[in-house]
Amino acid sequence: MDQKRVTLVVSDLHLGDGGTGDDFVDDSHQFAKFVRAQAATPEGYAGDIELIINGDFLEFVQVLPKAYTLDSSTYWCSEGESVAKLDRILRGHPDVFEALKEFQEPDNRVTVFPGNHDVDLYWEAIQRAIRERAGNINFETGQVTFTRYGGRLCISHGHLFDSIDPANNFQNWRNPILSQSADADPKRLEMCPGTLFVVKFVNFLEEKYPFADNLHPVTALAGILGREDRWGLTVVAWSMLRFTTRYPQAFLSAEGRGAEIGAQLLNAIQSDSFLREKIASVYRDVLGQPGTNAAQVKQVLASENAISTFLEQLLRAEPAWDKWLEVLDMTKPAVLGIGGSGGNTLSIIAAGKVDVRAARKPWRFLGGYA
């Protein structure tokens, strides 16, 4: 492949469905304007530019969240699920893909490197669909670092370096399309812990907290929930922190943060038959498990891990939180021994300061363009 005289590098565009939620970078068609402005330069007219989109071009993780159906901690989307998400993105940003197509007409090049939010770009069907709309995009995959100009320019998205972003690392980046037998789809993409965190918590909390995916660190959301008046929201924050301790290699451990909350929940459920009946009604009415009774609740929710999993199921199943938050409110102790009042817990708030990057990194156009 010939070497272009000018190389432009941009990163972390996170193009979503074109709505007001995830498209905080390209909310006013900034990127299409940028591409067309570069095409209008003398170098652009001469076809001397390579535009490199260095990871997280497309926001597969948060667009159309219900398209992902497996609910696995190991496997991300099937090819069909990724295609469904891409269709939303293509329809949400027609100007971007048209601008990229126009940019290539004088022989400029567009190269895309996948990032942790668009590992879906490894699918052949995804590459094919993008090329149909945006011209002959050059997709480069399978490497941690890419070079230009004989190695003098090194480019990497950064999520593959353990010391920089362990939450978003992949074990099989050279080929993250994995064979599996857990459902009807024979192949799925690898799931990294950061994506799993967004899938389990952030996507479902955005309805109440639209800024959730922009927090740094994203676990600061636990601190915000911990400041809410409702004890039930503090319980949700506790579940988020339990998640981080299950992936100690990816997240700085929050172990011990809010530990008293877990003990209180377990004690309340195991000792209060009235509460168990209320929880059984949540299983029946919210989770769609008819026939669940109080005795089964006592058996199933017999550990803090089981309670945390139950809370994750509630977040995914029912955005109308009041249907189940009032039941969680019933687990509040009469006297708080863990700091604060009205649902505030110092340990949960402090845990929001844990220095992890579980989800989106700060976006930027490299080179100072914004």
C-alpha positions in Angstrom: 0.0 0.0 0.0 1.4 3.4 -1.0 2.3 5.9 1.8 0.3 9.1 1.9 2.1 12.3 2.4 -0.2 13.5 5.2 -1.6 11.3 8.0 -4.5 12.6 10.2 -5.4 10.7 13.3 -8.7 11.0 15.2 -10.0 8.9 18.1 -13.0 8.0 20.2 -15.9 9.5 18.1 -18.4 7.0 19.7 -21.0 7.6 17.0 -24.3 6.3 18.3 -27.8 6.2 16.9 -27.9 9.9 16.1 -30.0 10.8 19.2 -29.1 13.1 22.0 -27.8 10.4 24.3 -24.6 8.8 23.2 -23.7 11.2 20.5 -22.1 13.8 22.7 -19.1 14.0 20.3 -20.8 14.4 17.0 -24.0 16.2 18.2 -23.7 19.0 15.6 -22.2 17.1 12.6 -18.7 18.1 13.6 -17.0 15.1 12.2 -18.5 15.3 8.7 -17.6 19.0 8.6 -14.0 18.1 9.6 -13.7 15.4 6.9 -15.0 17.8 4.2 -12.7 20.6 5.4 -9.7 18.3 5.1 -10.9 17.1 1.6 -10.9 20.8 0.5 -7.2 21.4 1.4 -4.6 21.2 -1.3 -3.4 17.8 0.0 -7.0 16.6 0.1 -7.6 17.7 -3.5 -4.4 15.8 -4.5 -5.4 12.6 -2.7 -2.4 12.9 -0.4 -4.2 12.3 3.0 -4.7 9.2 5.0 -7.4 9.7 7.7 -6.9 7.2 10.5 -9.8 6.6 12.9 -8.0 5.2 15.9 -10.5 3.1 17.8 -14.1 3.6 19.2 -15.3 5.1 15.9 -18.8 3.5 16.5 -20.6 3.1 19.7 -21.7 -0.6 19.5 -21.7 -1.1 23.2 -24.5 1.4 24.0 -26.5 1.5 20.7 -29.6 -0.7 20.7 -28.7 -2.5 24.0 -31.5 -5.0 23.7 -30.0 -6.5 20.5 -27.4 -8.3 22.7 -29.3 -11.2 24.1 -26.8 -13.7 25.6 -26.2 -12.1 29.0 -22.7 -13.6 29.3 -19.6 -12.4 31.0 -17.4 -14.1 28.3 -19.1 -13.5 25.0 -20.2 -10.2 23.4 -22.3 -9.9 20.2 -23.0 -12.4 17.5 -22.5 -11.1 13.9 -26.3 -10.7 13.5 -26.6 -8.6 16.7 -23.7 -6.4 15.7 -25.3 -5.9 12.3 -28.6 -4.8 14.0 -26.6 -2.2 16.0 -24.7 -1.0 13.0 -28.0 -0.4 11.1 -29.0 2.1 13.8 -25.7 3.9 13.6 -25.7 4.1 9.8 -29.2 5.5 9.9 -28.3 8.0 12.6 -25.2 9.4 10.9 -25.7 9.4 7.1 -23.7 12.6 6.7 -20.6 11.0 8.3 -20.5 8.0 5.9 -21.3 10.1 2.9 -18.5 12.5 3.8 -16.0 9.6 4.2 -17.1 8.3 0.8 -16.5 11.8 -0.8 -13.2 12.1 0.9 -11.8 9.0 -0.8 -12.9 10.0 -4.3 -9.6 11.8 -5.1 -7.7 8.8 -3.8 -7.4 9.9 -0.1 -7.6 6.9 2.2 -9.7 6.2 5.3 -8.3 3.6 7.7 -10.2 2.3 10.7 -8.6 0.6 13.7 -11.1 -1.1 16.1 -11.3 -0.1 19.8 -12.9 -1.6 22.8 -16.3 -0.1 22.0 -16.3 -1.3 18.3 -14.6 -4.7 18.4 -17.6 -5.5 16.2 -15.6 -4.1 13.3 -13.9 -7.5 13.1 -17.1 -9.1 11.6 -16.9 -9.3 7.8 -20.6 -8.4 7.5 -19.9 -5.2 9.4 -17.0 -4.2 7.2 -19.0 -5.0 4.1 -22.0 -2.9 5.2 -19.8 0.1 6.1 -18.0 0.0 2.7 -21.4 -0.1 1.0 -22.2 3.3 2.6 -18.7 4.9 3.0 -16.6 3.6 0.1 -13.6 1.4 0.2 -12.6 1.9 3.9 -9.4 0.2 4.9 -9.9 -1.9 8.1 -6.8 -2.9 10.0 -7.2 -5.4 12.8 -5.3 -7.8 14.9 -2.5 -5.5 16.1 -1.8 -3.6 19.3 0.2 -0.9 17.6 0.2 0.3 14.0 3.0 2.2 12.3 3.4 4.6 9.4 6.5 6.3 7.9 8.8 3.4 8.4 7.9 3.1 12.1 8.4 6.8 12.9 4.7 7.2 13.7 3.2 4.6 16.1 -0.5 4.5 16.7 -2.5 2.5 19.3 -5.9 2.9 20.8 -4.4 2.2 24.2 -7.0 -0.2 25.6 -4.7 -3.1 25.0 -2.1 -2.0 27.4 -2.7 -3.6 30.9 -0.9 -0.8 32.7 -3.1 1.9 31.0 -6.5 0.4 30.7 -6.8 -3.1 32.2 -10.6 -2.9 32.3 -10.8 -2.8 28.5 -8.2 -5.3 27.6 -8.8 -8.3 25.4 -7.1 -11.7 25.7 -7.6 -12.5 22.0 -7.2 -9.2 20.1 -5.6 -10.8 17.1 -8.9 -12.7 16.5 -11.6 -11.9 19.1 -14.2 -13.9 17.2 -14.6 -16.9 19.5 -16.4 -20.2 19.0 -18.8 -21.1 21.8 -21.8 -23.4 22.4 -23.8 -21.4 25.0 -26.6 -20.4 22.5 -27.7 -20.8 18.9 -25.0 -18.6 17.5 -21.8 -20.6 16.8 -19.5 -17.6 17.1 -19.4 -14.5 19.2 -17.0 -11.7 20.0 -14.9 -11.7 23.2 -16.4 -9.6 26.1 -14.0 -7.4 28.0 -14.8 -6.3 31.6 -15.4 -2.7 30.7 -18.0 -3.6 28.1 -19.6 -6.0 30.6 -19.8 -3.2 33.2 -21.6 -0.9 30.7 -24.0 -3.7 29.6 -24.9 -4.6 33.2 -25.2 -1.1 34.7 -24.5 2.0 32.6 -26.9 1.3 29.8 -29.8 0.9 32.2 -28.9 3.7 34.5 -28.7 6.3 31.7 -32.5 6.7 31.7 -32.2 8.2 35.2 -28.7 9.6 34.9 -28.1 10.6 31.2 -24.5 11.5 32.0 -23.7 8.1 33.4 -21.4 6.9 30.6 -19.4 10.2 30.7 -18.3 9.9 34.3 -14.6 9.3 35.0 -14.1 7.0 36.7 -17.4 5.4 35.7 -17.6 3.9 39.2 -18.2 7.5 40.4 -21.8 6.7 39.5 -21.9 4.5 42.6 -21.0 7.5 44.7 -23.9 9.5 43.1 -26.4 6.7 43.8 -25.1 6.6 47.3 -26.0 10.2 47.8 -29.6 9.7 46.8 -32.3 9.8 49.4 -33.6 6.3 48.6 -32.0 3.3 50.3 -32.9 1.2 47.3 -30.5 3.2 45.1 -27.7 2.7 47.6 -28.3 -1.0 47.3 -27.9 -0.7 43.5 -24.6 1.2 44.1 -23.5 -1.7 46.3 -24.2 -4.1 43.5 -22.0 -2.1 41.1 -19.1 -2.2 43.5 -19.6 -5.9 44.0 -19.1 -6.2 40.3 -15.7 -4.6 40.4 -14.4 -7.0 43.0 -15.3 -9.9 40.7 -12.8 -8.7 38.1 -9.7 -7.8 40.3 -7.3 -7.8 37.3 -9.4 -5.2 35.5 -10.6 -2.9 38.2 -8.8 -1.5 41.2 -10.4 -3.4 43.9 -13.3 -1.8 45.8 -13.4 -4.8 48.2 -14.7 -3.7 51.6 -16.5 -0.7 50.1 -20.1 -1.0 51.4 -19.5 -4.4 52.8 -21.9 -3.7 55.6 -24.7 -3.1 53.1 -24.3 -6.7 51.7 -24.4 -8.1 55.2 -27.5 -6.1 56.0 -29.3 -7.2 52.8 -28.5 -10.9 53.5 -29.6 -10.6 57.1 -32.9 -8.8 56.1 -33.8 -11.3 53.4 -33.0 -14.4 55.5 -34.8 -13.2 58.7 -37.9 -11.4 57.4 -40.6 -13.6 55.9 -42.7 -10.5 54.9 -39.8 -9.1 52.9 -39.2 -12.4 51.2 -42.9 -12.5 50.1 -42.4 -8.9 48.6 -39.3 -10.1 46.8 -41.2 -13.1 45.5 -43.7 -10.7 44.0 -40.9 -8.9 42.2 -39.7 -12.2 40.8 -43.2 -12.9 39.6 -44.2 -9.4 38.3 -40.9 -7.9 37.1 -38.7 -10.9 36.2 -41.5 -12.9 34.8 -41.0 -16.0 37.0 -44.6 -17.1 38.0 -44.9 -19.4 41.0 -41.9 -18.0 42.9 -42.7 -18.0 46.6 -41.0 -16.7 49.8 -39.4 -20.1 50.6 -37.7 -20.1 47.2 -36.5 -16.6 47.7 -34.8 -17.6 51.0 -33.1 -20.5 49.2 -32.0 -18.6 46.1 -30.9 -15.4 47.8 -28.6 -17.1 50.4 -25.4 -15.2 49.6 -24.3 -11.6 48.8 -23.3 -12.7 45.3 -26.7 -14.1 44.6 -28.4 -10.9 45.8 -26.1 -8.8 43.6 -27.0 -11.0 40.6 -30.6 -10.5 41.4 -30.2 -6.7 41.3 -28.4 -6.9 38.0 -31.4 -8.8 36.6 -33.8 -6.1 37.9 -31.8 -3.3 36.2 -32.0 -5.1 32.8 -35.6 -6.2 33.1 -37.5 -3.2 34.2 -36.6 0.5 33.6 -39.6 1.6 35.7 -37.6 1.4 38.9 -40.4 2.2 41.3 -41.8 -1.3 40.8 -38.9 -2.8 42.7 -37.1 0.0 44.5 -39.8 0.2 47.1 -39.1 -3.4 48.0 -35.3 -2.7 48.3 -36.2 0.3 50.5 -37.6 -2.2 53.0 -34.2 -3.6 53.6 -32.9 -0.4 55.1 -31.7 -0.9 58.7 -33.4 1.1 61.5 -30.0 2.5 62.5 -27.3 3.1 60.0 -23.9 1.9 61.3 -22.1 2.7 58.0 -22.2 6.5 58.0 -24.7 9.1 56.8 -28.5 9.1 56.8 -31.4 8.9 54.4 -29.5 6.3 52.4 -26.2 8.1 52.2 -23.2 5.8 52.9 -19.7 7.1 53.3 -18.2 3.9 52.0 -20.2 3.9 48.8 -19.3 7.6 48.2 -15.7 6.9 48.8 -15.7 4.0 46.4 -16.8 6.4 43.6 -13.2 7.7 43.8 -11.7 4.4 42.8 -9.3 5.1 39.9 -10.6 2.8 37.1 -11.6 3.4 33.5 -14.3 0.9 33.1 -16.1 2.5 30.2 -15.5 5.4 27.8 -12.2 7.2 27.7 -12.3 11.0 27.2 -12.8 11.7 23.4 -10.6 13.9 21.4 -9.7 14.8 17.9 -5.9 14.3 17.9 -4.2 17.4 16.6 -6.4 19.8 18.5 -9.4 19.9 16.3 -12.7 19.9 18.2 
